[in-house]
Amino acid sequence: MRSRNDVLLYKRAWAGDEFLVAFNTVHQPRKLDWDGNGKVLLSTYLDEDVKRISGSYLLRPDEGIIVKLGV
């Protein structure tokens, strides 16, 4: 688990898959600095379909995301 730039992140593994969980802890957008790729499976905003991401990602105010890694 680590925290930087008001973003809390940690990894979890389940059934052979790895997931990144990230939370923006403030009421302003924050950049998630991350070297990797994956698919955003879920956002606390509940307004987006599954999408692929690579590298940094802009988290909206108070947003949390779950990313399936390596896809």
Contacts in CASP RR format, 6 or more apart in sequence:
PFRMAT RR
TARGET T0000
AUTHOR 0000-0000-0000
METHOD contacts of the structure
MODEL  1
MRSRNDVLLYKRAWAGDEFLVAFNTVHQPRKLDWDGNGKVLLSTYLDEDV
KRISGSYLLRPDEGIIVKLGV
1 8 0 8 1.000
1 9 0 8 1.000
1 10 0 8 1.000
2 8 0 8 1.000
2 9 0 8 1.000
2 10 0 8 1.000
3 9 0 8 1.000
3 25 0 8 1.000
4 33 0 8 1.000
5 30 0 8 1.000
5 31 0 8 1.000
5 33 0 8 1.000
6 24 0 8 1.000
6 25 0 8 1.000
6 26 0 8 1.000
6 30 0 8 1.000
7 22 0 8 1.000
7 23 0 8 1.000
7 24 0 8 1.000
7 25 0 8 1.000
7 30 0 8 1.000
7 31 0 8 1.000
7 32 0 8 1.000
7 59 0 8 1.000
8 22 0 8 1.000
8 23 0 8 1.000
8 25 0 8 1.000
9 20 0 8 1.000
9 21 0 8 1.000
9 22 0 8 1.000
9 23 0 8 1.000
9 32 0 8 1.000
9 34 0 8 1.000
10 20 0 8 1.000
10 21 0 8 1.000
11 18 0 8 1.000
11 19 0 8 1.000
11 20 0 8 1.000
11 21 0 8 1.000
11 69 0 8 1.000
12 18 0 8 1.000
12 19 0 8 1.000
12 21 0 8 1.000
13 19 0 8 1.000
17 68 0 8 1.000
17 69 0 8 1.000
18 68 0 8 1.000
18 69 0 8 1.000
18 70 0 8 1.000
19 41 0 8 1.000
19 66 0 8 1.000
19 67 0 8 1.000
19 68 0 8 1.000
19 69 0 8 1.000
20 34 0 8 1.000
20 66 0 8 1.000
20 67 0 8 1.000
20 69 0 8 1.000
21 64 0 8 1.000
21 65 0 8 1.000
21 66 0 8 1.000
21 67 0 8 1.000
22 32 0 8 1.000
22 34 0 8 1.000
22 57 0 8 1.000
22 59 0 8 1.000
22 64 0 8 1.000
22 65 0 8 1.000
22 67 0 8 1.000
23 63 0 8 1.000
23 64 0 8 1.000
24 30 0 8 1.000
24 32 0 8 1.000
24 59 0 8 1.000
24 60 0 8 1.000
24 61 0 8 1.000
24 62 0 8 1.000
24 63 0 8 1.000
24 64 0 8 1.000
25 62 0 8 1.000
26 61 0 8 1.000
26 62 0 8 1.000
27 61 0 8 1.000
27 62 0 8 1.000
28 61 0 8 1.000
29 58 0 8 1.000
29 59 0 8 1.000
29 60 0 8 1.000
29 61 0 8 1.000
30 58 0 8 1.000
30 59 0 8 1.000
31 56 0 8 1.000
31 57 0 8 1.000
31 58 0 8 1.000
31 59 0 8 1.000
32 56 0 8 1.000
32 57 0 8 1.000
32 58 0 8 1.000
32 59 0 8 1.000
33 56 0 8 1.000
34 55 0 8 1.000
34 56 0 8 1.000
34 57 0 8 1.000
35 55 0 8 1.000
36 54 0 8 1.000
36 55 0 8 1.000
36 69 0 8 1.000
36 70 0 8 1.000
37 52 0 8 1.000
37 53 0 8 1.000
37 54 0 8 1.000
37 55 0 8 1.000
37 69 0 8 1.000
37 70 0 8 1.000
37 71 0 8 1.000
38 52 0 8 1.000
38 53 0 8 1.000
38 54 0 8 1.000
38 67 0 8 1.000
38 68 0 8 1.000
38 69 0 8 1.000
38 70 0 8 1.000
38 71 0 8 1.000
39 50 0 8 1.000
39 51 0 8 1.000
39 52 0 8 1.000
39 53 0 8 1.000
39 67 0 8 1.000
39 68 0 8 1.000
39 71 0 8 1.000
40 48 0 8 1.000
40 50 0 8 1.000
40 51 0 8 1.000
40 52 0 8 1.000
40 53 0 8 1.000
40 57 0 8 1.000
40 65 0 8 1.000
40 66 0 8 1.000
40 67 0 8 1.000
41 50 0 8 1.000
41 66 0 8 1.000
41 67 0 8 1.000
41 68 0 8 1.000
42 65 0 8 1.000
42 66 0 8 1.000
43 63 0 8 1.000
43 64 0 8 1.000
43 65 0 8 1.000
44 62 0 8 1.000
44 63 0 8 1.000
44 64 0 8 1.000
44 65 0 8 1.000
45 60 0 8 1.000
45 63 0 8 1.000
52 71 0 8 1.000
53 67 0 8 1.000
57 65 0 8 1.000
59 65 0 8 1.000
END
